[in-house]
């Protein structure tokens, strides 16, 4: 599975959009981009995933560049409860996710 | 609530002991995964079972073993425990199909003293 690179941390003001970048320059054609988040030692929570088209659900939007070498997770209106570690994962085959260090997002009032 | 349940929530034991962690997957899910999260290692994949059979193995120590039962619940057995085994252990499940989304349980926090 391709490796991802994310910033270590970022801050976001409550009510503003949070844009979380992820680089996956070695991604191959059949690999999907997944986003999970982990709130303070709870189980990771699924957010969204995509292959090449932009995706949106009730939690977030996922924007994947045309060359698929990077993506951005957008939390449209961040709340204090969105404070968490966000993981970007590239996945191609059955089963396991390879979690990196993720991005620690802190939403401030 | 993901629908994946894990017991116990907390476990405190001594070095050299053996413990069993239990996981019940979401209703309808055939595949179960175990992950370990320690402070210095992040989330590490241990092992995957699909419909009772081992499907994939990750960084699982020989002192650790797992199985999935006919009712699809899974147990992770940790033996000859060492201080370094202290960690959060997460179970996840999915339907077993290619690229199915995994849903994680709340975890078991193991402390080895």
Interface residues (C-beta under 8 A of the other chain):
Chain A: X32 X34 X36 X41 X42 X43 X44 X45 X46 X49 X87 X91 X93 X94 X95 X96 X97 X98 X99 X100 X101
Chain B: X2 X4 X31 X33 X35 X42 X43 X44 X45 X48 X55 X56 X58 X88 X90 X92 X98 X99 X101 X102 X103 X104 X105 X106 X107 X109
